Each structure stands twice: as structure tokens, then as C-alpha cells.
Amino acid sequence: MLTAPAKETNRQSLSSLPVAGAGAASADPAAVEIVLPVFNEADVLADSVRRLDSYLSADFPLSYSIVIADNASTDDTGVIANALADDLPTVSYVRLDEKGRGRALRRVWSVTSSPVTCYMDIDLSTDLKGLLPLVAPLLSGHSDLAIGTRLDHGAQVTRGGKREFISRSYNYLLRTMLRARFSDAQCGFKAIRTEAIQPLLPKVRDNGWFFDTELLVLAQRNGLRTHEVPVDWVDDPDSKVDIVSTAWTDLRGVARLLASSRIACFVMIGVLSTIAYALIYLGLRGIMSPGQANAISLAITAVANTAANRRWTFGLRGPDRMLRQYLMGGLVYLLTLGLTSGALVVMHGIDPDPARAVEVGTLILASIAATVTRYVALKTFVFTIRLPKRVEPES
């Protein structure tokens, strides 16, 4: 399984977790770790970190730590961050030699010992009062990820029309193309339950702004729970984000995730299976009747098709329930055999001696007509029982 059993800490109520400041003063990890990914933010870094630390020490009821994750800044960000880490006991500084917000988050989140870790943009555009509602469902073990959303009716957002249009269009694209069930992939205010998400981090390929979206999609595909918090958010007019470049990168990322979806895998396997079926049928047709050639070629490709879908489309390995799944796959084979055999009967009723190309074409069309039924059957009752959570393979 992807996620390990919840640790005792995650089952405790919020009131039993370490209180504010305890994480920094003891050897125990802070209840919440807050990561600030930065790149050339010397102008705002000190003010934002001190404002965040001041708020947390006064109004946040849990122990916390702040990590400045510098991804290859070339200005005085490192000097300022080191000074802050020396001055504030709750602050630490990590520098990466390569650029990328996703790379910085993966590096810090992969090694944290806090049960919950989160990140926010260094401009602190999101109202910090949303932090406790963000992390509370993760500390209780109710959810695995939590995201701030600017698109919920309860959110209070101040930003220009251009950014509003781009944000809504992008999230609409995610819902239609990737069937995303989260509303706002790009809001820089997210948290994870460490033990649930750490196994996914090596599978996230993007190192930049698309990191958030990819992590959310992989988490959804693996059955993890995402909690959403409407936030108060004010646009930073001095944001360094290149909208055109980021949008293009995001679109490429969406296409990559779409290509790795279960439906895409099933379609690819179906195409190869259909080609193999036609070739085997043609090879057998010279020595046996159409019905016999159809039944044998379908049987051969049905076994291969079931094995391929079991392995790649549904991510199943090992002998667990294999016999049952192949027997159920046999029922799907009988369904396809019925459709193709019926097509043969109708075709030979119209033309008792059709050309071989017409014969094969008719069978392929009948097989394609059965493809949707096959996918629904495989997904619904062949591979649905005790499906393990699926981790996307690394490319």
C-alpha cells in the first residue's frame, strides 16, 4: 500500500500536540514545518520571515519551524537568510544549487521529521489566519493534503482580471482534461501529511511551478484525500512569475499527465491488441473457418490484453487475486467473442464470400465497438476489488 498506518501523533487531537515554541526548544520535531521557497527575494525576505514568525509565536497554538528553501538565488538572499536563521531560533536555511520551486519543496519535504509540513509564497499573499484550518485536518489524520483555494465562494480575493481569467481557465482545464476534483491547483498555500505524501515525492517529475499540480493529480489517482480551505488572498503586483512561460510549462505538464492516465494506457494497449488480433486472424484464416480463427485470435490477444492492463493500466503485480481476475477477464472475452461472431454472421449473411480485407475490417470495427464495454468491465468488476493505490512509474 502507498500509505503506512497513521502514527500515534496523527491520531491525537490538536490540543495534545506540542504547543507553540516547543519544537524549537526541545529535540522533538515541530508539529508543523513551514517552508518558504525563495529565488532572489532579498528585498522582501527579512520582512516576510519576521512577520510570519511574529504571527506564529503570538497566534498559532502549535509548535512550528520555518525553513527558507533557497533555490539558487544570485542576490543577497543567502546572506539575509543566514542572518535570520542566526537571529530567530525557529528559522533554518537550506540552499540548493539548482533553480526550481518544486525541487526545493521536494528536497525539504523528503527529509522533514514534522508530521505536517506546508509551504507558502514569500510575499505572504494569503492571510495567515488560514494556516490553522489548513493543517488541522492533516494533524488529525482526516486528510492527506490541504490546499488553499481562491475559487471557492467563501474566499476573499483581490487580483487583476487577467490573472483571474488565467487561473480559472487553467483549473477548468484540469477538471476537464485530468478529471481533477480540487478547485485551485496554483494557490501558494498548501500542506501535506508527511507520511502519506513522502512516497509520492520521487514520482513527481516537475521541478518548477507545475510541481503542485502534478502532486495533487498523483495524490488523487492514488486515492489520497485533499482538504480545501477558502482563503483571503491579495495579489502581489511585484510578482516575478513569468505568466506566459509558466502557462506553457503547465500545458506541457497537463499533456504528460494525460498521457500517463489509465484511459490513455488502456487505449494504447487496445490499439496494440487490435493490431495483433488482426495479424493472428489473417494467419489462421488460411487454415480454418472465420469463426474458429476469430475465437482463437481473440483468446490469444485477450490473455495478453488482460495481463497488460493488469500490469500497466491498473498497476497490479504479484499473484494476489490473479486467478480470479483472469477468470473475470474470460467473461469479458466471451462478451467480445459474441460481438465479433455476431458481426461475422451478419456480414456473411449479406455477402457469403466477402473479401478478406472486408472480413478483417468488419471484425476490427466490432472489436473497437467492444472496447468501451471492455474498459468499463475491467474497471468495474475485474480489477476493482482491493485495488492497491497506484503510484505513477518514473520515466
Secondary structure, DSSP 4 states (H G I P E B T S, - for coil): --SPPPPHHHHS-GGGSPBTTHHHHSSSPPSEEEEEEESS-TTTHHHHHHHHHHHHHHH--B-EEEEEEEES--STHHHHHHHHHHH-TTEEEEEESS--HHHHHHHHHHH--SSEEEEE-TT--B-GGGHHHHHHHHHTTS-SEEEEESSSTT-EEE--HHHHHHHHHHHHHHHHHS----S-S--SEEEEEHHHHGGGGGG----STTHHHHHHHHHHHTT--EEEEE-EEE--TT----HHHHHHHHHHHHHHHHHTSHHHHHHHHHHHHHHHHHHHHHHHHTTS-HHHHHHHHHHHHHHHHHHHIIIIIS---SSTTHHHHHHHHHHHHHHHHHHHHHHHHHHHHH-SS--HHHHHHHHHHHHHHHHHHHHHHIIIIIS-TTPPPPPPPP-
